[in-house]
Amino acid sequence: MGATTAAMVTAVVGVLGTLLAPVITTWTTKRQRAEERQAEEGRRVFEERRAAYSAMNRASRHFHTMLKDALHRMRDGVYTDDDRAQVEEARRDYRDRYAEAQMIVPEAVLRASRELNVVLAAIDATAKRIDRGLARERESADQALIDLKAAEPALAALRRIMREDLGVAD
């Protein structure tokens, strides 16, 4: 390669470098911004899911506690209209948190929540029948309290699945 050819190649590379530098810079900047947007979207989705899990966990545990308290009060004959209202409010909150989560949580969490709901809904229905004086054969507040214990492993399983999905290690 002669000096003229080398000079020509150097000139072409220099011109191409000058022309392509803004294109490469723009491409790199767009790529970095896309990665930043993707990372931000990932953080937003994670926080949305974490918030849904916190609300589901709080509402399900609160509803469980309110049912247990209601059954104790029914058994002791001191169940009041205020107690009824509190149980109903807890039930609605529980239902609402589940409805909100349906579109953002994985099927494994929904499945665990449905398993818990089977127990809580059955106890809620039993408590309402007992309260109205329409208890079925062998239904009592004491038996319902025993049956409500079945919700405890379901509560623990739901919490464990949500924590695993969030990457929380024990």
VENRA-V30852 format. One record per residue. N is the residue number from 1. RES is the residue in three letters. SS is DSSP state (H for helix, E for strand, - for the rest). PHI is phi in radians with two decimals (none if undefined). PSI is psi in whole degrees, -180 to 180 (* if undefined). Layout:
n:N res:RES ss:SS phi:PHI psi:PSI
n:N res:RES ss:SS phi:PHI psi:PSI
This chain:
n:1 res:MET ss:- phi:none psi:131
n:2 res:GLY ss:- phi:-1.54 psi:172
n:3 res:ALA ss:H phi:-1.09 psi:-35
n:4 res:THR ss:H phi:-1.18 psi:-44
n:5 res:THR ss:H phi:-1.13 psi:-44
n:6 res:ALA ss:H phi:-1.08 psi:-40
n:7 res:ALA ss:H phi:-1.15 psi:-39
n:8 res:MET ss:H phi:-1.14 psi:-46
n:9 res:VAL ss:H phi:-1.10 psi:-43
n:10 res:THR ss:H phi:-1.08 psi:-41
n:11 res:ALA ss:H phi:-1.15 psi:-43
n:12 res:VAL ss:H phi:-1.12 psi:-46
n:13 res:VAL ss:H phi:-1.08 psi:-42
n:14 res:GLY ss:H phi:-1.09 psi:-45
n:15 res:VAL ss:H phi:-1.14 psi:-45
n:16 res:LEU ss:H phi:-1.07 psi:-43
n:17 res:GLY ss:H phi:-1.05 psi:-44
n:18 res:THR ss:H phi:-1.13 psi:-41
n:19 res:LEU ss:H phi:-1.29 psi:-37
n:20 res:LEU ss:H phi:-1.49 psi:-20
n:21 res:ALA ss:H phi:-0.96 psi:-49
n:22 res:PRO ss:H phi:-1.13 psi:-36
n:23 res:VAL ss:H phi:-1.13 psi:-45
n:24 res:ILE ss:H phi:-1.14 psi:-41
n:25 res:THR ss:H phi:-1.10 psi:-45
n:26 res:THR ss:H phi:-1.09 psi:-46
n:27 res:TRP ss:H phi:-1.06 psi:-45
n:28 res:THR ss:H phi:-1.12 psi:-43
n:29 res:THR ss:H phi:-1.10 psi:-44
n:30 res:LYS ss:H phi:-1.08 psi:-41
n:31 res:ARG ss:H phi:-1.13 psi:-44
n:32 res:GLN ss:H phi:-1.10 psi:-42
n:33 res:ARG ss:H phi:-1.14 psi:-40
n:34 res:ALA ss:H phi:-1.11 psi:-41
n:35 res:GLU ss:H phi:-1.13 psi:-40
n:36 res:GLU ss:H phi:-1.14 psi:-42
n:37 res:ARG ss:H phi:-1.11 psi:-41
n:38 res:GLN ss:H phi:-1.14 psi:-42
n:39 res:ALA ss:H phi:-1.13 psi:-41
n:40 res:GLU ss:H phi:-1.13 psi:-41
n:41 res:GLU ss:H phi:-1.10 psi:-41
n:42 res:GLY ss:H phi:-1.07 psi:-43
n:43 res:ARG ss:H phi:-1.12 psi:-42
n:44 res:ARG ss:H phi:-1.10 psi:-45
n:45 res:VAL ss:H phi:-1.11 psi:-43
n:46 res:PHE ss:H phi:-1.06 psi:-47
n:47 res:GLU ss:H phi:-1.15 psi:-38
n:48 res:GLU ss:H phi:-1.11 psi:-43
n:49 res:ARG ss:H phi:-1.17 psi:-43
n:50 res:ARG ss:H phi:-1.06 psi:-42
n:51 res:ALA ss:H phi:-1.12 psi:-41
n:52 res:ALA ss:H phi:-1.12 psi:-42
n:53 res:TYR ss:H phi:-1.11 psi:-43
n:54 res:SER ss:H phi:-1.07 psi:-44
n:55 res:ALA ss:H phi:-1.16 psi:-42
n:56 res:MET ss:H phi:-1.10 psi:-45
n:57 res:ASN ss:H phi:-1.10 psi:-48
n:58 res:ARG ss:H phi:-1.08 psi:-47
n:59 res:ALA ss:H phi:-1.17 psi:-42
n:60 res:SER ss:H phi:-1.19 psi:-40
n:61 res:ARG ss:H phi:-1.20 psi:-38
n:62 res:HIS ss:H phi:-1.15 psi:-44
n:63 res:PHE ss:H phi:-1.08 psi:-42
n:64 res:HIS ss:H phi:-1.03 psi:-48
n:65 res:THR ss:H phi:-1.11 psi:-42
n:66 res:MET ss:H phi:-1.15 psi:-38
n:67 res:LEU ss:H phi:-1.11 psi:-45
n:68 res:LYS ss:H phi:-1.07 psi:-46
n:69 res:ASP ss:H phi:-1.07 psi:-42
n:70 res:ALA ss:H phi:-1.09 psi:-43
n:71 res:LEU ss:H phi:-1.14 psi:-39
n:72 res:HIS ss:H phi:-1.07 psi:-44
n:73 res:ARG ss:H phi:-1.17 psi:-39
n:74 res:MET ss:H phi:-1.09 psi:-45
n:75 res:ARG ss:H phi:-1.03 psi:-39
n:76 res:ASP ss:H phi:-1.52 psi:-3
n:77 res:GLY ss:- phi:1.28 psi:26
n:78 res:VAL ss:- phi:-2.16 psi:25
n:79 res:TYR ss:- phi:-1.36 psi:127
n:80 res:THR ss:- phi:-2.04 psi:172
n:81 res:ASP ss:H phi:-1.09 psi:-35
n:82 res:ASP ss:H phi:-1.10 psi:-42
n:83 res:ASP ss:H phi:-1.07 psi:-44
n:84 res:ARG ss:H phi:-1.03 psi:-45
n:85 res:ALA ss:H phi:-1.11 psi:-39
n:86 res:GLN ss:H phi:-1.16 psi:-41
n:87 res:VAL ss:H phi:-1.12 psi:-43
n:88 res:GLU ss:H phi:-1.11 psi:-41
n:89 res:GLU ss:H phi:-1.10 psi:-43
n:90 res:ALA ss:H phi:-1.12 psi:-39
n:91 res:ARG ss:H phi:-1.11 psi:-45
n:92 res:ARG ss:H phi:-1.12 psi:-43
n:93 res:ASP ss:H phi:-1.09 psi:-43
n:94 res:TYR ss:H phi:-1.03 psi:-48
n:95 res:ARG ss:H phi:-1.09 psi:-42
n:96 res:ASP ss:H phi:-1.14 psi:-42
n:97 res:ARG ss:H phi:-1.12 psi:-39
n:98 res:TYR ss:H phi:-1.13 psi:-45
n:99 res:ALA ss:H phi:-1.07 psi:-41
n:100 res:GLU ss:H phi:-1.14 psi:-37
n:101 res:ALA ss:H phi:-1.34 psi:-21
n:102 res:GLN ss:- phi:-0.96 psi:-32
n:103 res:MET ss:- phi:-1.59 psi:-6
n:104 res:ILE ss:- phi:-2.23 psi:-8
n:105 res:VAL ss:- phi:-1.87 psi:153
n:106 res:PRO ss:- phi:-1.20 psi:161
n:107 res:GLU ss:H phi:-1.03 psi:-34
n:108 res:ALA ss:H phi:-1.05 psi:-38
n:109 res:VAL ss:H phi:-1.23 psi:-42
n:110 res:LEU ss:H phi:-1.10 psi:-40
n:111 res:ARG ss:H phi:-1.09 psi:-45
n:112 res:ALA ss:H phi:-1.13 psi:-37
n:113 res:SER ss:H phi:-1.18 psi:-40
n:114 res:ARG ss:H phi:-1.12 psi:-39
n:115 res:GLU ss:H phi:-1.09 psi:-41
n:116 res:LEU ss:H phi:-1.16 psi:-42
n:117 res:ASN ss:H phi:-1.07 psi:-34
n:118 res:VAL ss:H phi:-1.01 psi:-45
n:119 res:VAL ss:H phi:-1.22 psi:-49
n:120 res:LEU ss:H phi:-1.12 psi:-41
n:121 res:ALA ss:H phi:-1.15 psi:-39
n:122 res:ALA ss:H phi:-1.13 psi:-43
n:123 res:ILE ss:H phi:-1.19 psi:-39
n:124 res:ASP ss:H phi:-1.06 psi:-45
n:125 res:ALA ss:H phi:-1.12 psi:-42
n:126 res:THR ss:H phi:-1.09 psi:-45
n:127 res:ALA ss:H phi:-1.06 psi:-41
n:128 res:LYS ss:H phi:-1.14 psi:-41
n:129 res:ARG ss:H phi:-1.12 psi:-43
n:130 res:ILE ss:H phi:-1.06 psi:-46
n:131 res:ASP ss:H phi:-1.06 psi:-36
n:132 res:ARG ss:- phi:-1.49 psi:-1
n:133 res:GLY ss:- phi:1.34 psi:23
n:134 res:LEU ss:- phi:-2.04 psi:29
n:135 res:ALA ss:- phi:-1.05 psi:141
n:136 res:ARG ss:- phi:-1.37 psi:171
n:137 res:GLU ss:- phi:-0.99 psi:134
n:138 res:ARG ss:- phi:1.19 psi:11
n:139 res:GLU ss:- phi:-1.62 psi:128
n:140 res:SER ss:- phi:-2.64 psi:165
n:141 res:ALA ss:H phi:-1.08 psi:-41
n:142 res:ASP ss:H phi:-1.09 psi:-44
n:143 res:GLN ss:H phi:-1.17 psi:-39
n:144 res:ALA ss:H phi:-1.11 psi:-37
n:145 res:LEU ss:H phi:-1.11 psi:-40
n:146 res:ILE ss:H phi:-1.14 psi:-45
n:147 res:ASP ss:H phi:-1.12 psi:-32
n:148 res:LEU ss:H phi:-1.15 psi:-24
n:149 res:LYS ss:- phi:-1.03 psi:-25
n:150 res:ALA ss:H phi:-1.12 psi:-19
n:151 res:ALA ss:H phi:-1.33 psi:-24
n:152 res:GLU ss:H phi:-1.10 psi:-47
n:153 res:PRO ss:H phi:-1.12 psi:-34
n:154 res:ALA ss:H phi:-1.18 psi:-38
n:155 res:LEU ss:H phi:-1.09 psi:-45
n:156 res:ALA ss:H phi:-1.13 psi:-41
n:157 res:ALA ss:H phi:-1.13 psi:-43
n:158 res:LEU ss:H phi:-1.06 psi:-47
n:159 res:ARG ss:H phi:-1.08 psi:-43
n:160 res:ARG ss:H phi:-1.08 psi:-45
n:161 res:ILE ss:H phi:-1.12 psi:-41
n:162 res:MET ss:H phi:-1.14 psi:-43
n:163 res:ARG ss:H phi:-1.10 psi:-43
n:164 res:GLU ss:H phi:-1.05 psi:-43
n:165 res:ASP ss:H phi:-1.11 psi:-32
n:166 res:LEU ss:H phi:-1.45 psi:-6
n:167 res:GLY ss:- phi:1.45 psi:19
n:168 res:VAL ss:- phi:-1.44 psi:121
n:169 res:ALA ss:- phi:-1.75 psi:144
n:170 res:ASP ss:- phi:-1.44 psi:*
